[in-house]
Amino acid sequence: VQLVESGGGLVQPGGSLRLSCVASGFMFSRHDMSWYRQAPGKERELVADILSIGGSTNYADSVKGRFTISRDNAKNTVYLQMNRLQPEDTAVYYCHTRFFGSWGQGTQVTVSS
């Protein structure tokens, strides 16, 4: 199982980024997927997840209305569209599959003027 994130970077407050996570080594379409983040000195926290069946989504209260998780099963990819970014969103963002307990290497998102 391999998860490879990309799309992080430095963005000004109010800006947007789209993260991608390409999965391999398992039947992606059959598994729920999640995005987590970890800020310096803080525990890793769930940002959003998306179910394999029906595509239902769930978000942390802190990102509701600003972030959107989606998936493209044909591309084995899960996305996180992040809008109206705030300095508090600065963290390393990780892709995760709960079934296999696997994590990607993470991608850094820094929101700063």
C-alpha positions as CSV (number, residue, x, y, z in Angstrom):
1,V,0.0,0.0,0.0
2,Q,1.4,3.4,-1.0
3,L,0.0,6.9,-0.6
4,V,1.7,9.8,-2.2
5,E,0.5,13.4,-1.4
6,S,1.2,16.5,-3.4
7,G,0.0,20.0,-3.8
8,G,1.1,21.7,-0.6
9,G,2.9,25.0,-0.5
10,L,3.0,28.6,0.8
11,V,-0.2,30.6,0.4
12,Q,-1.5,33.9,1.7
13,P,-4.5,34.0,4.1
14,G,-7.7,33.8,2.1
15,G,-6.0,31.8,-0.7
16,S,-6.7,28.3,-2.0
17,L,-4.8,25.0,-2.5
18,R,-5.7,21.6,-3.8
19,L,-4.0,18.6,-2.4
20,S,-3.9,15.3,-4.2
21,C,-3.1,11.8,-2.9
22,V,-2.4,9.0,-5.4
23,A,-3.0,5.5,-3.9
24,S,-1.6,2.2,-5.1
25,G,-1.3,-1.4,-3.9
26,F,-4.9,-1.9,-3.0
27,M,-8.4,-1.7,-4.5
28,F,-8.8,2.1,-4.0
29,S,-12.5,2.2,-5.0
30,R,-13.5,-0.2,-2.2
31,H,-12.0,1.8,0.7
32,D,-12.8,4.9,2.7
33,M,-10.1,7.6,2.5
34,S,-9.2,10.4,4.9
35,W,-7.1,13.6,5.2
36,Y,-5.4,14.4,8.5
37,R,-3.2,17.2,9.5
38,Q,-0.6,17.8,12.1
39,A,0.5,21.3,13.2
40,P,3.8,21.9,15.1
41,G,3.4,20.8,18.7
42,K,-0.1,19.4,18.2
43,E,-1.6,16.0,17.7
44,R,-2.6,14.7,14.3
45,E,-6.3,15.5,13.7
46,L,-8.9,14.3,11.2
47,V,-9.7,17.0,8.6
48,A,-12.1,15.1,6.3
49,D,-13.0,11.7,5.1
50,I,-15.0,10.2,2.2
51,L,-16.7,6.8,2.1
52,S,-16.1,4.3,-0.7
53,I,-19.8,3.6,-1.0
54,G,-22.0,6.6,-1.9
55,G,-19.2,9.1,-1.5
56,S,-20.5,10.5,1.8
57,T,-18.2,13.0,3.4
58,N,-17.4,14.2,6.9
59,Y,-15.5,17.3,8.0
60,A,-13.9,18.7,11.1
61,D,-15.9,21.7,12.4
62,S,-12.9,23.9,11.8
63,V,-12.9,23.4,8.1
64,K,-16.6,22.9,7.3
65,G,-17.7,25.2,4.5
66,R,-14.1,25.9,3.4
67,F,-12.6,22.5,2.5
68,T,-14.0,19.8,0.1
69,I,-12.9,16.2,-0.1
70,S,-13.5,14.3,-3.2
71,R,-12.2,11.2,-5.0
72,D,-11.7,9.9,-8.5
73,N,-11.7,6.2,-8.5
74,A,-10.6,5.9,-12.1
75,K,-7.4,7.7,-11.1
76,N,-7.0,6.2,-7.6
77,T,-6.8,9.7,-6.2
78,V,-8.4,11.5,-3.3
79,Y,-8.4,15.3,-3.3
80,L,-8.7,18.0,-0.7
81,Q,-9.8,21.4,-2.1
82,M,-8.9,24.1,0.5
83,N,-10.4,27.5,0.2
84,R,-10.3,30.6,2.4
85,L,-7.2,29.3,4.1
86,Q,-6.2,30.7,7.4
87,P,-2.9,30.7,9.3
88,E,-4.4,28.1,11.7
89,D,-4.6,25.7,8.7
90,T,-0.8,25.6,8.6
91,A,0.2,22.0,9.1
92,V,1.6,18.9,7.4
93,Y,-1.4,17.2,5.6
94,Y,-1.5,13.4,5.4
95,C,-3.5,11.0,3.3
96,H,-4.8,7.9,5.2
97,T,-6.5,4.7,4.6
98,R,-8.0,3.4,7.9
99,F,-8.5,-0.2,6.7
100,F,-4.8,-0.7,6.1
101,G,-3.5,1.8,8.6
102,S,-1.3,3.4,6.0
103,W,-0.1,7.0,5.8
104,G,1.5,9.0,3.1
105,Q,4.7,11.0,3.7
106,G,2.7,14.3,4.1
107,T,2.7,17.6,2.3
108,Q,3.4,20.9,4.0
109,V,0.8,23.7,3.8
110,T,1.9,27.1,5.1
111,V,-0.6,29.9,5.3
112,S,1.2,33.2,5.9
113,S,1.4,36.8,4.6
